[in-house]
Amino acid sequence: MEDSSRELLLQPGEADVARGLRALNVAQDYFEVIAAQHPDFLGGTVGTVTLTNNQEWTAFPAGLLRIDRLQFINPDNSLPAWDLVNLRRTGSHAFRRMWPWNLVSAVTSGRPRGYWTNGTRIYWDPRPNSSTETVRFYGLQAAADITAGGTFAYADAVMFPLAVFAVKVIRTGIDDDPSDLTALARELFEPLIATLSNFNRDGARPFDYSHGHTT
């Protein structure tokens, strides 16, 4: 940040440290919002949520910005048993649908096979019938706030774009057009994300056959 703005005093104990950290965390938030729009990018977060017996929903994991996959964990061996199907229509965990989803819903109970989420809660289909089972999530989770003595959560290549954006935040005064910040975020972060997300060029992705069909 001092390389981008020589007037800033950001060494330990200097006057602008607190303001610089606030601006850096605004920059990191902007970066994560844009990163979350790119499937699989920075999808290194792996965690679990514990199901509640006879309750149709579980609280959405704190700070999770993007779900890439949910898997039911077999309680016998703690390994993934199956992928949960994303039921995209609002409230569709509870409605009758075409076969085979009309066989289960939130009014029935069992090990969940599908889910619908509004970003605050995850609703299960069917309703869980045990409080000892878990679902594993994969996705992008917001990093902890940047601190003066903490560890930076991202690759070195992310540092300078965040610093440039943070300096712009500091220089933006009251009543300035915030669209300038949005445009700068896209200009700085989109090429960075494109580079970091295309590191593996080892052939095209193969077809994924996940459903069978008989006549």
TIRO-2110 file (N, C-alpha, C; in Angstrom, 1 decimal):
// TIRO-2110
0.8, -1.2, 0.0, N, 1, A
0.0, 0.0, 0.0, CA, 1, A
0.9, 1.3, 0.0, C, 1, A
2.0, 1.2, 0.7, N, 2, A
2.9, 2.4, 0.7, CA, 2, A
3.5, 2.5, -0.7, C, 2, A
3.7, 1.4, -1.4, N, 3, A
4.3, 1.6, -2.8, CA, 3, A
3.3, 2.3, -3.7, C, 3, A
2.0, 2.1, -3.4, N, 4, A
0.9, 2.8, -4.2, CA, 4, A
0.6, 4.2, -3.8, C, 4, A
0.9, 4.5, -2.5, N, 5, A
0.7, 5.8, -2.0, CA, 5, A
1.7, 6.2, -1.0, C, 5, A
2.7, 7.0, -1.4, N, 6, A
3.9, 7.2, -0.5, CA, 6, A
3.5, 8.1, 0.7, C, 6, A
2.3, 8.7, 0.7, N, 7, A
1.9, 9.5, 1.9, CA, 7, A
1.4, 8.6, 3.1, C, 7, A
1.1, 7.4, 2.8, N, 8, A
0.6, 6.5, 3.9, CA, 8, A
1.7, 6.1, 4.9, C, 8, A
1.4, 6.0, 6.1, N, 9, A
2.3, 5.6, 7.2, CA, 9, A
1.8, 4.3, 7.8, C, 9, A
2.3, 3.2, 7.3, N, 10, A
1.7, 1.9, 7.7, CA, 10, A
2.6, 1.0, 8.4, C, 10, A
3.8, 1.5, 8.8, N, 11, A
4.7, 0.6, 9.5, CA, 11, A
4.2, 0.4, 11.0, C, 11, A
4.6, -0.6, 11.7, N, 12, A
4.1, -0.8, 13.1, CA, 12, A
4.2, 0.4, 13.9, C, 12, A
3.0, 0.8, 14.5, N, 13, A
2.9, 1.9, 15.4, CA, 13, A
2.7, 3.2, 14.8, C, 13, A
2.7, 3.3, 13.4, N, 14, A
2.5, 4.5, 12.7, CA, 14, A
1.0, 4.9, 12.6, C, 14, A
0.7, 6.1, 12.1, N, 15, A
-0.6, 6.7, 12.3, CA, 15, A
-1.7, 6.1, 11.4, C, 15, A
-1.3, 5.5, 10.3, N, 16, A
-2.4, 5.0, 9.4, CA, 16, A
-2.6, 3.5, 9.4, C, 16, A
-2.1, 2.8, 10.4, N, 17, A
-2.2, 1.4, 10.5, CA, 17, A
-3.7, 0.9, 10.6, C, 17, A
-4.4, 1.5, 11.5, N, 18, A
-5.8, 1.1, 11.7, CA, 18, A
-6.7, 1.4, 10.4, C, 18, A
-6.5, 2.6, 9.9, N, 19, A
-7.2, 2.9, 8.6, CA, 19, A
-6.8, 2.0, 7.5, C, 19, A
-5.5, 1.7, 7.4, N, 20, A
-5.1, 0.8, 6.3, CA, 20, A
-5.7, -0.6, 6.4, C, 20, A
-5.8, -1.1, 7.7, N, 21, A
-6.4, -2.4, 7.9, CA, 21, A
-7.9, -2.4, 7.5, C, 21, A
-8.6, -1.4, 7.9, N, 22, A
-10.0, -1.3, 7.5, CA, 22, A
-10.2, -1.3, 6.0, C, 22, A
-9.3, -0.6, 5.3, N, 23, A
-9.4, -0.5, 3.8, CA, 23, A
-9.0, -1.8, 3.2, C, 23, A
-8.0, -2.5, 3.8, N, 24, A
-7.6, -3.8, 3.2, CA, 24, A
-8.7, -4.8, 3.4, C, 24, A
-9.4, -4.8, 4.5, N, 25, A
-10.5, -5.8, 4.7, CA, 25, A
-11.7, -5.5, 3.8, C, 25, A
-11.9, -4.2, 3.5, N, 26, A
-12.9, -3.9, 2.4, CA, 26, A
-12.5, -4.4, 1.1, C, 26, A
-11.2, -4.3, 0.8, N, 27, A
-10.7, -4.8, -0.5, CA, 27, A
-10.8, -6.4, -0.5, C, 27, A
-10.5, -7.0, 0.6, N, 28, A
-10.6, -8.5, 0.6, CA, 28, A
-12.1, -8.9, 0.5, C, 28, A
-13.0, -8.2, 1.1, N, 29, A
-14.4, -8.5, 0.9, CA, 29, A
-14.9, -8.4, -0.6, C, 29, A
-14.4, -7.3, -1.2, N, 30, A
-14.7, -7.1, -2.7, CA, 30, A
-14.2, -8.3, -3.5, C, 30, A
-12.9, -8.7, -3.2, N, 31, A
-12.3, -9.8, -3.9, CA, 31, A
-13.1, -11.1, -3.7, C, 31, A
-13.5, -11.4, -2.5, N, 32, A
-14.2, -12.6, -2.3, CA, 32, A
-15.6, -12.6, -2.9, C, 32, A
-16.3, -11.5, -3.0, N, 33, A
-17.6, -11.4, -3.6, CA, 33, A
-17.4, -11.7, -5.1, C, 33, A
-16.4, -11.2, -5.8, N, 34, A
-16.2, -11.5, -7.2, CA, 34, A
-15.7, -12.9, -7.3, C, 34, A
-14.8, -13.4, -6.5, N, 35, A
-14.4, -14.8, -6.5, CA, 35, A
-15.5, -15.8, -6.4, C, 35, A
-16.5, -15.5, -5.6, N, 36, A
-17.6, -16.4, -5.3, CA, 36, A
-18.4, -16.6, -6.5, C, 36, A
-18.4, -15.7, -7.5, N, 37, A
-19.1, -15.8, -8.7, CA, 37, A
-18.5, -16.8, -9.8, C, 37, A
-17.4, -17.3, -9.5, N, 38, A
-16.7, -18.2, -10.4, CA, 38, A
-16.7, -19.6, -9.8, C, 38, A
-17.4, -20.6, -10.4, N, 39, A
-17.6, -21.9, -9.8, CA, 39, A
-16.2, -22.6, -9.7, C, 39, A
-16.1, -23.2, -8.5, N, 40, A
-14.9, -24.0, -8.2, CA, 40, A
-13.6, -23.2, -7.8, C, 40, A
-13.6, -21.9, -8.1, N, 41, A
-12.4, -21.1, -7.8, CA, 41, A
-12.3, -20.9, -6.3, C, 41, A
-11.1, -21.2, -5.8, N, 42, A
-10.8, -21.1, -4.4, CA, 42, A
-11.8, -21.9, -3.6, C, 42, A
-12.2, -23.1, -4.1, N, 43, A
-13.1, -23.9, -3.5, CA, 43, A
-12.5, -24.9, -2.5, C, 43, A
-11.5, -24.4, -1.8, N, 44, A
-10.8, -25.3, -0.9, CA, 44, A
-11.4, -25.5, 0.5, C, 44, A
-12.5, -24.8, 0.8, N, 45, A
-13.1, -25.0, 2.1, CA, 45, A
-13.9, -26.3, 2.1, C, 45, A
-13.6, -27.1, 3.1, N, 46, A
-14.3, -28.4, 3.3, CA, 46, A
-14.7, -28.4, 4.8, C, 46, A
-16.0, -28.6, 5.1, N, 47, A
-16.5, -28.6, 6.4, CA, 47, A
-17.7, -29.5, 6.5, C, 47, A
-18.3, -29.6, 7.7, N, 48, A
-19.5, -30.4, 7.8, CA, 48, A
-20.6, -29.6, 8.6, C, 48, A
-21.8, -30.0, 8.4, N, 49, A
-22.9, -29.5, 9.2, CA, 49, A
-23.6, -30.8, 9.8, C, 49, A
-24.0, -30.6, 11.1, N, 50, A
-24.6, -31.8, 11.8, CA, 50, A
-26.1, -31.7, 11.7, C, 50, A
-26.8, -32.7, 11.3, N, 51, A
-28.2, -32.7, 11.1, CA, 51, A
-28.9, -32.9, 12.5, C, 51, A
-30.1, -32.3, 12.5, N, 52, A
-30.9, -32.4, 13.8, CA, 52, A
-32.1, -33.3, 13.5, C, 52, A
-32.2, -34.3, 14.4, N, 53, A
-33.3, -35.3, 14.3, CA, 53, A
-34.7, -34.6, 14.1, C, 53, A
-35.4, -34.9, 13.1, N, 54, A
-36.8, -34.5, 12.8, CA, 54, A
-36.9, -33.0, 12.5, C, 54, A
-35.8, -32.3, 12.2, N, 55, A
-35.8, -30.9, 11.9, CA, 55, A
-35.5, -30.8, 10.4, C, 55, A
-36.3, -30.1, 9.6, N, 56, A
-36.2, -30.1, 8.2, CA, 56, A
-35.0, -29.2, 7.7, C, 56, A
-34.4, -28.4, 8.6, N, 57, A
-33.4, -27.5, 8.1, CA, 57, A
-32.2, -27.5, 9.1, C, 57, A
-31.1, -27.0, 8.6, N, 58, A
-29.9, -26.8, 9.4, CA, 58, A
-29.3, -25.4, 9.0, C, 58, A
-28.8, -24.7, 10.0, N, 59, A
-28.2, -23.3, 9.7, CA, 59, A
-27.1, -23.4, 8.7, C, 59, A
-27.2, -22.4, 7.8, N, 60, A
-26.2, -22.3, 6.7, CA, 60, A
-24.8, -22.0, 7.4, C, 60, A
-23.7, -22.7, 6.9, N, 61, A
-22.4, -22.5, 7.5, CA, 61, A
-22.0, -21.0, 7.4, C, 61, A
-21.5, -20.5, 8.6, N, 62, A
-21.1, -19.1, 8.7, CA, 62, A
-19.9, -18.8, 7.7, C, 62, A
-20.1, -17.7, 7.0, N, 63, A
-19.1, -17.2, 6.1, CA, 63, A
-19.0, -17.9, 4.8, C, 63, A
-19.8, -18.9, 4.5, N, 64, A
-19.8, -19.7, 3.3, CA, 64, A
-20.4, -18.9, 2.1, C, 64, A
-19.6, -18.5, 1.2, N, 65, A
-20.0, -17.6, 0.1, CA, 65, A
-20.5, -18.4, -1.1, C, 65, A
-20.1, -19.7, -1.3, N, 66, A
-20.5, -20.4, -2.5, CA, 66, A
-20.4, -21.9, -2.1, C, 66, A
-21.5, -22.6, -2.4, N, 67, A
-21.5, -24.1, -2.3, CA, 67, A
-21.2, -24.7, -3.6, C, 67, A
-20.1, -25.6, -3.6, N, 68, A
-19.8, -26.3, -4.8, CA, 68, A
-20.4, -27.8, -4.8, C, 68, A
-20.5, -28.3, -3.6, N, 69, A
-21.0, -29.7, -3.5, CA, 69, A
-21.4, -30.0, -2.1, C, 69, A
-22.5, -30.8, -1.9, N, 70, A
-22.9, -31.3, -0.6, CA, 70, A
-22.9, -32.8, -0.7, C, 70, A
-22.3, -33.5, 0.3, N, 71, A
-22.3, -35.0, 0.3, CA, 71, A
-22.7, -35.5, 1.6, C, 71, A
-23.5, -36.5, 1.6, N, 72, A
-23.9, -37.2, 2.8, CA, 72, A
-22.8, -38.1, 3.3, C, 72, A
-22.5, -38.0, 4.6, N, 73, A
-21.4, -38.7, 5.2, CA, 73, A
-21.9, -40.0, 5.9, C, 73, A
-21.4, -41.1, 5.4, N, 74, A
-21.8, -42.4, 6.0, CA, 74, A
-21.3, -42.4, 7.5, C, 74, A
-22.2, -42.5, 8.5, N, 75, A
-21.7, -42.5, 9.9, CA, 75, A
-21.0, -43.8, 10.3, C, 75, A
-21.0, -44.8, 9.4, N, 76, A
-20.3, -46.0, 9.8, CA, 76, A
-18.8, -46.0, 9.5, C, 76, A
-18.4, -45.2, 8.4, N, 77, A
-17.0, -45.1, 8.1, CA, 77, A
-16.5, -43.7, 7.9, C, 77, A
-17.4, -42.7, 8.1, N, 78, A
-17.1, -41.2, 8.0, CA, 78, A
-16.6, -40.9, 6.6, C, 78, A
-17.1, -41.6, 5.5, N, 79, A
-16.7, -41.3, 4.1, CA, 79, A
-18.0, -40.9, 3.4, C, 79, A
-17.8, -40.1, 2.3, N, 80, A
-19.0, -39.7, 1.5, CA, 80, A
-19.8, -40.9, 1.0, C, 80, A
-21.1, -40.9, 1.1, N, 81, A
-21.9, -42.0, 0.7, CA, 81, A
-22.6, -41.6, -0.7, C, 81, A
-23.0, -40.3, -0.8, N, 82, A
-23.6, -39.9, -2.1, CA, 82, A
-23.6, -38.4, -2.1, C, 82, A
-23.7, -37.8, -3.3, N, 83, A
-23.9, -36.4, -3.5, CA, 83, A
-25.4, -36.0, -3.3, C, 83, A
-25.7, -34.9, -2.6, N, 84, A
-27.0, -34.5, -2.5, CA, 84, A
-27.4, -33.6, -3.7, C, 84, A
-28.6, -33.8, -4.2, N, 85, A
-29.1, -33.1, -5.4, CA, 85, A
-29.6, -31.7, -5.0, C, 85, A
-29.2, -30.7, -5.7, N, 86, A
-29.6, -29.3, -5.5, CA, 86, A
-31.0, -29.1, -6.0, C, 86, A
-32.0, -29.0, -5.2, N, 87, A
-33.3, -28.7, -5.6, CA, 87, A
-33.5, -27.2, -5.7, C, 87, A
-33.5, -26.7, -6.9, N, 88, A
-33.3, -25.3, -7.1, CA, 88, A
-34.6, -24.5, -7.0, C, 88, A
-35.7, -25.1, -7.2, N, 89, A
-36.9, -24.3, -7.0, CA, 89, A
-37.2, -24.0, -5.6, C, 89, A
-37.7, -22.7, -5.3, N, 90, A
-37.9, -22.3, -3.9, CA, 90, A
-38.8, -23.2, -3.2, C, 90, A
-38.3, -23.7, -2.0, N, 91, A
-39.2, -24.6, -1.2, CA, 91, A
-39.4, -25.9, -1.8, C, 91, A
-38.6, -26.3, -2.8, N, 92, A
-39.0, -27.6, -3.5, CA, 92, A
-38.6, -28.8, -2.7, C, 92, A
-38.0, -28.7, -1.5, N, 93, A
-37.8, -29.8, -0.7, CA, 93, A
-39.1, -30.4, -0.1, C, 93, A
-40.1, -29.6, -0.1, N, 94, A
-41.4, -30.0, 0.5, CA, 94, A
-42.5, -30.3, -0.5, C, 94, A
-42.3, -30.0, -1.8, N, 95, A
-43.4, -30.2, -2.8, CA, 95, A
-43.3, -31.5, -3.5, C, 95, A
-44.4, -32.0, -4.0, N, 96, A
-44.4, -33.1, -4.9, CA, 96, A
-43.8, -32.8, -6.2, C, 96, A
-43.0, -33.7, -6.7, N, 97, A
-42.3, -33.5, -8.0, CA, 97, A
-42.5, -34.8, -8.8, C, 97, A
-41.8, -34.8, -10.0, N, 98, A
-41.8, -36.0, -10.8, CA, 98, A
-41.0, -37.1, -10.2, C, 98, A
-41.3, -38.3, -10.6, N, 99, A
-40.6, -39.5, -10.0, CA, 99, A
-39.1, -39.3, -10.3, C, 99, A
-38.1, -39.7, -9.4, N, 100, A
-38.4, -40.4, -8.1, CA, 100, A
-38.5, -39.4, -7.0, C, 100, A
-38.5, -38.1, -7.2, N, 101, A
-38.5, -37.2, -6.1, CA, 101, A
-39.9, -37.1, -5.4, C, 101, A
-40.9, -37.6, -6.1, N, 102, A
-42.2, -37.6, -5.4, CA, 102, A
-42.3, -38.7, -4.4, C, 102, A
-41.3, -39.5, -4.3, N, 103, A
-41.3, -40.6, -3.3, CA, 103, A
-40.8, -40.1, -1.9, C, 103, A
-40.1, -38.9, -1.9, N, 104, A
-39.6, -38.4, -0.6, CA, 104, A
-39.8, -36.9, -0.6, C, 104, A
-40.0, -36.3, 0.6, N, 105, A
-40.1, -34.9, 0.8, CA, 105, A
-39.9, -34.6, 2.2, C, 105, A
-40.1, -33.3, 2.6, N, 106, A
-39.9, -32.9, 4.0, CA, 106, A
-40.9, -33.5, 4.9, C, 106, A
-42.0, -34.1, 4.3, N, 107, A
-43.0, -34.7, 5.2, CA, 107, A
-42.6, -36.1, 5.5, C, 107, A
-41.7, -36.7, 4.8, N, 108, A
-41.1, -38.0, 5.1, CA, 108, A
-39.8, -37.9, 5.8, C, 108, A
-39.3, -38.9, 6.4, N, 109, A
-38.0, -38.8, 7.1, CA, 109, A
-37.1, -39.9, 6.6, C, 109, A
-35.8, -39.7, 6.8, N, 110, A
-34.8, -40.6, 6.4, CA, 110, A
-33.4, -39.9, 6.1, C, 110, A
-32.5, -40.5, 5.5, N, 111, A
-31.2, -39.9, 5.2, CA, 111, A
-31.4, -39.0, 4.0, C, 111, A
-31.1, -37.7, 4.1, N, 112, A
-31.3, -36.7, 3.0, CA, 112, A
-30.7, -37.1, 1.7, C, 112, A
-31.4, -36.9, 0.6, N, 113, A
-30.9, -37.2, -0.8, CA, 113, A
-30.8, -35.9, -1.6, C, 113, A
-31.5, -34.9, -1.1, N, 114, A
-31.6, -33.6, -1.8, CA, 114, A
-31.6, -32.4, -0.8, C, 114, A
-31.4, -31.2, -1.3, N, 115, A
-31.5, -30.1, -0.4, CA, 115, A
-31.9, -28.8, -1.2, C, 115, A
-32.5, -27.9, -0.5, N, 116, A
-32.8, -26.5, -1.1, CA, 116, A
-32.3, -25.5, 0.0, C, 116, A
-31.7, -24.4, -0.5, N, 117, A
-31.2, -23.4, 0.5, CA, 117, A
-31.5, -22.0, 0.0, C, 117, A
-31.7, -21.2, 1.0, N, 118, A
-32.0, -19.8, 0.8, CA, 118, A
-30.8, -18.9, 1.2, C, 118, A
-29.7, -19.6, 1.6, N, 119, A
-28.5, -18.9, 2.0, CA, 119, A
-28.5, -18.6, 3.5, C, 119, A
-29.5, -18.8, 4.2, N, 120, A
-29.6, -18.7, 5.6, CA, 120, A
-29.8, -20.1, 6.3, C, 120, A
-30.6, -20.9, 5.7, N, 121, A
-30.8, -22.3, 6.1, CA, 121, A
-30.7, -23.2, 5.0, C, 121, A
-30.3, -24.5, 5.3, N, 122, A
-30.3, -25.6, 4.3, CA, 122, A
-31.5, -26.5, 4.7, C, 122, A
-32.4, -26.7, 3.7, N, 123, A
-33.6, -27.5, 4.0, CA, 123, A
-33.3, -28.9, 3.3, C, 123, A
-33.6, -30.0, 4.1, N, 124, A
-33.3, -31.3, 3.6, CA, 124, A
-34.5, -32.1, 3.1, C, 124, A
-34.2, -33.0, 2.1, N, 125, A
-35.3, -33.8, 1.5, CA, 125, A
-34.7, -35.2, 1.4, C, 125, A
-35.2, -36.2, 2.2, N, 126, A
-36.3, -36.1, 3.2, CA, 126, A
-35.8, -35.5, 4.5, C, 126, A
-36.7, -35.3, 5.4, N, 127, A
-36.3, -34.7, 6.7, CA, 127, A
-35.4, -35.7, 7.5, C, 127, A
-34.3, -35.2, 8.1, N, 128, A
-33.4, -36.1, 8.8, CA, 128, A
-34.1, -36.9, 9.9, C, 128, A
-33.7, -38.2, 10.1, N, 129, A
-34.3, -39.0, 11.2, CA, 129, A
-33.2, -39.4, 12.2, C, 129, A
-32.1, -38.6, 12.2, N, 130, A
-31.0, -38.9, 13.2, CA, 130, A
-30.3, -37.6, 13.5, C, 130, A
-29.8, -37.5, 14.7, N, 131, A
-29.0, -36.4, 15.1, CA, 131, A
-27.5, -36.7, 15.1, C, 131, A
-27.1, -37.9, 14.6, N, 132, A
-25.7, -38.3, 14.6, CA, 132, A
-25.1, -38.3, 13.2, C, 132, A
-25.8, -37.8, 12.3, N, 133, A
-25.4, -37.8, 10.9, CA, 133, A
-24.9, -36.4, 10.4, C, 133, A
-24.0, -36.3, 9.5, N, 134, A
-23.5, -35.1, 9.0, CA, 134, A
-23.5, -35.0, 7.5, C, 134, A
-23.4, -33.8, 7.0, N, 135, A
-23.3, -33.5, 5.6, CA, 135, A
-22.0, -32.7, 5.4, C, 135, A
-21.2, -33.1, 4.4, N, 136, A
-20.0, -32.4, 4.1, CA, 136, A
-20.3, -31.3, 3.1, C, 136, A
-19.7, -30.1, 3.2, N, 137, A
-19.8, -29.1, 2.2, CA, 137, A
-18.5, -28.8, 1.6, C, 137, A
-18.5, -28.4, 0.3, N, 138, A
-17.3, -27.9, -0.4, CA, 138, A
-17.6, -26.6, -0.9, C, 138, A
-16.7, -25.6, -0.9, N, 139, A
-17.0, -24.3, -1.5, CA, 139, A
-16.0, -23.3, -1.1, C, 139, A
-16.4, -22.0, -1.2, N, 140, A
-15.6, -20.9, -0.9, CA, 140, A
-16.1, -20.2, 0.4, C, 140, A
-15.3, -20.1, 1.4, N, 141, A
-15.6, -19.5, 2.6, CA, 141, A
-14.8, -18.2, 2.8, C, 141, A
-15.4, -17.2, 3.3, N, 142, A
-14.7, -15.9, 3.5, CA, 142, A
-13.5, -16.1, 4.5, C, 142, A
-12.4, -15.5, 4.2, N, 143, A
-11.2, -15.6, 5.0, CA, 143, A
-11.4, -14.7, 6.2, C, 143, A
-10.7, -15.0, 7.3, N, 144, A
-10.7, -14.1, 8.5, CA, 144, A
-10.1, -12.7, 8.1, C, 144, A
-10.5, -11.7, 8.8, N, 145, A
-10.1, -10.3, 8.6, CA, 145, A
-8.5, -10.3, 8.6, C, 145, A
-8.0, -9.4, 7.8, N, 146, A
-6.5, -9.2, 7.8, CA, 146, A
-6.2, -8.4, 9.0, C, 146, A
-5.1, -8.8, 9.7, N, 147, A
-4.6, -8.1, 10.9, CA, 147, A
-3.1, -7.8, 10.7, C, 147, A
-2.6, -6.9, 11.5, N, 148, A
-1.2, -6.5, 11.3, CA, 148, A
-0.2, -7.6, 11.5, C, 148, A
-0.5, -8.5, 12.4, N, 149, A
0.4, -9.6, 12.7, CA, 149, A
-0.1, -11.0, 12.2, C, 149, A
-1.2, -11.0, 11.4, N, 150, A
-1.8, -12.2, 11.0, CA, 150, A
-1.1, -12.8, 9.7, C, 150, A
-1.6, -13.9, 9.3, N, 151, A
-1.1, -14.6, 8.1, CA, 151, A
-2.1, -14.3, 6.9, C, 151, A
-1.6, -13.9, 5.8, N, 152, A
-2.5, -13.6, 4.6, CA, 152, A
-3.0, -14.9, 4.1, C, 152, A
-4.3, -14.9, 3.8, N, 153, A
-5.0, -16.1, 3.5, CA, 153, A
-4.9, -16.5, 2.0, C, 153, A
-4.4, -15.7, 1.2, N, 154, A
-4.4, -16.0, -0.3, CA, 154, A
-3.0, -16.0, -0.8, C, 154, A
-2.9, -16.3, -2.1, N, 155, A
-1.6, -16.4, -2.7, CA, 155, A
-0.9, -15.0, -2.8, C, 155, A
0.4, -15.0, -3.0, N, 156, A
1.2, -13.7, -3.1, CA, 156, A
0.6, -12.8, -4.2, C, 156, A
0.2, -13.4, -5.3, N, 157, A
-0.3, -12.7, -6.4, CA, 157, A
-1.5, -11.8, -6.1, C, 157, A
-2.2, -12.1, -5.0, N, 158, A
-3.4, -11.4, -4.6, CA, 158, A
-3.0, -10.1, -3.9, C, 158, A
-1.8, -10.1, -3.3, N, 159, A
-1.5, -9.0, -2.4, CA, 159, A
-1.5, -7.6, -3.0, C, 159, A
-0.9, -7.5, -4.1, N, 160, A
-0.8, -6.1, -4.7, CA, 160, A
-2.1, -5.6, -5.2, C, 160, A
-2.9, -6.4, -5.9, N, 161, A
-4.2, -5.9, -6.3, CA, 161, A
-5.1, -5.5, -5.1, C, 161, A
-5.0, -6.2, -4.0, N, 162, A
-5.7, -5.8, -2.8, CA, 162, A
-5.2, -4.5, -2.3, C, 162, A
-3.9, -4.4, -2.3, N, 163, A
-3.3, -3.1, -1.8, CA, 163, A
-3.7, -1.9, -2.6, C, 163, A
-3.7, -2.1, -3.9, N, 164, A
-4.1, -1.0, -4.8, CA, 164, A
-5.5, -0.6, -4.6, C, 164, A
-6.4, -1.6, -4.4, N, 165, A
-7.8, -1.3, -4.2, CA, 165, A
-8.0, -0.6, -2.8, C, 165, A
-7.3, -1.1, -1.8, N, 166, A
-7.4, -0.5, -0.5, CA, 166, A
-7.0, 1.0, -0.5, C, 166, A
-5.9, 1.3, -1.2, N, 167, A
-5.5, 2.7, -1.3, CA, 167, A
-6.6, 3.5, -1.9, C, 167, A
-7.3, 3.0, -2.9, N, 168, A
-8.4, 3.7, -3.6, CA, 168, A
-9.5, 3.9, -2.6, C, 168, A
-9.8, 2.9, -1.7, N, 169, A
-10.8, 3.1, -0.7, CA, 169, A
-10.5, 4.2, 0.2, C, 169, A
-9.2, 4.3, 0.6, N, 170, A
-8.8, 5.4, 1.5, CA, 170, A
-9.0, 6.8, 0.8, C, 170, A
-8.7, 6.8, -0.4, N, 171, A
-8.8, 8.1, -1.1, CA, 171, A
-10.2, 8.5, -1.5, C, 171, A
-11.1, 7.6, -1.4, N, 172, A
-12.5, 7.9, -1.8, CA, 172, A
-13.1, 8.7, -0.7, C, 172, A
-13.5, 9.9, -1.0, N, 173, A
-14.1, 10.8, 0.0, CA, 173, A
-15.6, 10.6, 0.1, C, 173, A
-16.2, 11.4, 1.0, N, 174, A
-17.7, 11.4, 1.2, CA, 174, A
-18.4, 11.8, -0.1, C, 174, A
-19.5, 11.1, -0.5, N, 175, A
-20.3, 11.4, -1.6, CA, 175, A
-19.6, 11.1, -3.0, C, 175, A
-18.5, 10.5, -3.0, N, 176, A
-17.9, 10.1, -4.2, CA, 176, A
-18.7, 8.9, -4.8, C, 176, A
-18.6, 8.8, -6.1, N, 177, A
-19.4, 7.7, -6.8, CA, 177, A
-18.8, 6.4, -6.5, C, 177, A
-19.5, 5.5, -5.8, N, 178, A
-19.0, 4.2, -5.5, CA, 178, A
-18.8, 3.3, -6.7, C, 178, A
-19.3, 3.6, -7.8, N, 179, A
-19.1, 2.8, -9.0, CA, 179, A
-17.7, 2.8, -9.5, C, 179, A
-16.9, 3.8, -9.1, N, 180, A
-15.5, 3.8, -9.4, CA, 180, A
-14.8, 2.6, -8.7, C, 180, A
-15.2, 2.3, -7.4, N, 181, A
-14.6, 1.2, -6.7, CA, 181, A
-15.0, -0.1, -7.4, C, 181, A
-16.3, -0.2, -7.8, N, 182, A
-16.8, -1.4, -8.4, CA, 182, A
-16.0, -1.7, -9.7, C, 182, A
-15.8, -0.6, -10.5, N, 183, A
-15.1, -0.8, -11.8, CA, 183, A
-13.7, -1.2, -11.5, C, 183, A
-13.0, -0.6, -10.5, N, 184, A
-11.7, -0.9, -10.2, CA, 184, A
-11.5, -2.3, -9.7, C, 184, A
-12.5, -2.8, -8.9, N, 185, A
-12.5, -4.2, -8.5, CA, 185, A
-12.5, -5.1, -9.6, C, 185, A
-13.3, -4.9, -10.6, N, 186, A
-13.4, -5.8, -11.8, CA, 186, A
-12.1, -5.7, -12.5, C, 186, A
-11.5, -4.5, -12.7, N, 187, A
-10.3, -4.3, -13.5, CA, 187, A
-9.1, -5.1, -12.8, C, 187, A
-9.1, -5.0, -11.5, N, 188, A
-8.0, -5.7, -10.8, CA, 188, A
-8.1, -7.2, -10.5, C, 188, A
-9.4, -7.6, -10.2, N, 189, A
-9.6, -8.9, -9.7, CA, 189, A
-9.9, -9.9, -10.8, C, 189, A
-10.6, -9.5, -11.8, N, 190, A
-11.1, -10.5, -12.8, CA, 190, A
-9.9, -11.1, -13.6, C, 190, A
-8.9, -10.3, -14.0, N, 191, A
-7.7, -11.0, -14.6, CA, 191, A
-6.9, -11.9, -13.7, C, 191, A
-6.9, -11.5, -12.4, N, 192, A
-6.2, -12.3, -11.4, CA, 192, A
-6.9, -13.6, -11.2, C, 192, A
-8.2, -13.5, -11.1, N, 193, A
-9.0, -14.8, -10.9, CA, 193, A
-8.9, -15.7, -12.1, C, 193, A
-9.0, -15.1, -13.3, N, 194, A
-8.8, -15.9, -14.5, CA, 194, A
-7.5, -16.6, -14.6, C, 194, A
-6.4, -15.9, -14.1, N, 195, A
-5.1, -16.6, -14.1, CA, 195, A
-5.1, -17.7, -13.1, C, 195, A
-5.5, -17.4, -11.9, N, 196, A
-5.4, -18.4, -10.8, CA, 196, A
-6.3, -19.6, -11.0, C, 196, A
-7.4, -19.4, -11.7, N, 197, A
-8.4, -20.5, -11.9, CA, 197, A
-8.1, -21.4, -13.1, C, 197, A
-7.1, -21.0, -14.0, N, 198, A
-6.8, -21.7, -15.2, CA, 198, A
-5.4, -22.3, -15.1, C, 198, A
-5.0, -22.7, -13.9, N, 199, A
-3.6, -23.2, -13.8, CA, 199, A
-3.5, -24.6, -14.4, C, 199, A
-4.5, -25.4, -14.5, N, 200, A
-4.5, -26.7, -15.0, CA, 200, A
-5.1, -26.8, -16.4, C, 200, A
-4.3, -26.9, -17.4, N, 201, A
-4.7, -27.0, -18.8, CA, 201, A
-4.5, -28.4, -19.4, C, 201, A
-4.6, -29.4, -18.5, N, 202, A
-4.3, -30.8, -18.9, CA, 202, A
-5.5, -31.4, -19.5, C, 202, A
-5.9, -31.0, -20.7, N, 203, A
-7.0, -31.5, -21.4, CA, 203, A
-8.4, -31.0, -21.0, C, 203, A
-9.4, -31.3, -21.7, N, 204, A
-10.8, -30.9, -21.4, CA, 204, A
-11.4, -31.7, -20.3, C, 204, A
-12.4, -31.2, -19.6, N, 205, A
-13.1, -32.0, -18.6, CA, 205, A
-14.0, -33.0, -19.3, C, 205, A
-13.9, -34.3, -18.9, N, 206, A
-14.7, -35.4, -19.5, CA, 206, A
-16.2, -35.3, -19.1, C, 206, A
-17.0, -36.0, -19.9, N, 207, A
-18.4, -36.0, -19.5, CA, 207, A
-18.6, -36.7, -18.2, C, 207, A
-19.7, -36.3, -17.5, N, 208, A
-20.0, -36.9, -16.1, CA, 208, A
-21.3, -37.5, -16.3, C, 208, A
-21.3, -38.9, -16.4, N, 209, A
-22.6, -39.6, -16.5, CA, 209, A
-23.1, -40.0, -15.1, C, 209, A
-24.1, -39.3, -14.6, N, 210, A
-24.5, -39.5, -13.2, CA, 210, A
-25.9, -40.2, -13.1, C, 210, A
-26.6, -40.4, -14.2, N, 211, A
-27.9, -41.0, -14.2, CA, 211, A
-28.0, -42.1, -15.2, C, 211, A
-28.7, -43.2, -14.8, N, 212, A
-28.9, -44.3, -15.7, CA, 212, A
-30.3, -44.3, -16.3, C, 212, A
-30.5, -45.0, -17.4, N, 213, A
-31.8, -45.0, -18.1, CA, 213, A
-32.0, -46.3, -18.7, C, 213, A
-33.2, -46.9, -18.5, N, 214, A
-33.6, -48.2, -19.1, CA, 214, A
-34.9, -48.0, -19.8, C, 214, A
-35.2, -48.9, -20.8, N, 215, A
-36.4, -48.8, -21.5, CA, 215, A
-37.1, -50.2, -21.5, C, 215, A
END
